[in-house]
Amino acid sequence: MSKQKSKIKADKTDIVCRVVMGLLAVAVPVVSYFMHMIYYVVDSTVFQLLAQIKGDTSDDGSTYGYIGFHYFFQNIYPYIKGNGENKETLSGLWATLEPVHIPLILTSIFFALIIITAIVILFVSIFSNSKKIPLCFACFGLACAIGMFISFRYFSTPLVDGTISLSSFFESSLVGLILPFIAKLSILNLSSAWVMILVIYISMIVWTGAQLIITIGDKQKSK
């Protein structure tokens, strides 16, 4: 009778473990789409000077903002879609970013692997009772998140340190001449979406690791 109760208890524990892992796996693409992926700050000495003239000494002339997939598809993509001139502008932008093509592509690859890994963990959690397989994929997802951070850092550093100036994104020579005196990109980082992805994969590792340790301990006790 006791063996039957322990088996039922183990089955319930396995179900809870799989449900939690499934929910965490679903959270990865949801967080990636709805939360902010990139945070940026643009400093402007001209705006700071204008603010000081108006008597606002607290305004340092900086402007910050966030970019995410939800914002992109809601506000930017409809503006680009079906507009040939904007598509040409994007082609020119891609050409301007030639020095950082490799880290940008690597960032995209790591992000794709993060999403694919989450989907695999979801399916494994649904159709398998294994704890080792989700743990291995969670470790791989965490490694991809770290790789995404490193590759994005290699992409953002030339934009922040002035190696690739904001003026290089504009075709007008006059704009290119004046813009460096007006605005400078001072911060370009991964934002809350990446942080949550990191936390989710760490949570997966801790959760499955704890369940695996408990399972091994129960097997040793039964022996």
Secondary structure, 3 states (H helix, E strand, C coil): CHHHHHHHHHHHHHHHHHHHHHHHHHHHHHHHHHCCCEEEEEECHHHHHHHHHCCCCCCCCEEEEEECHHHHHHHHHHHHCCCHHHHHHHHHHHHHCHHHHHHHHHHHHHHHHHHHHHHHHHHHHHHCCCCHHHHHHHHHHHHHHHHHHHHHHHHHHHHHCCCCCHHHHCCCHHHHHHHHHHCEEEEEEECHHHHHHHHHHHHHHHHHHHHHHHHHHHHHHHC
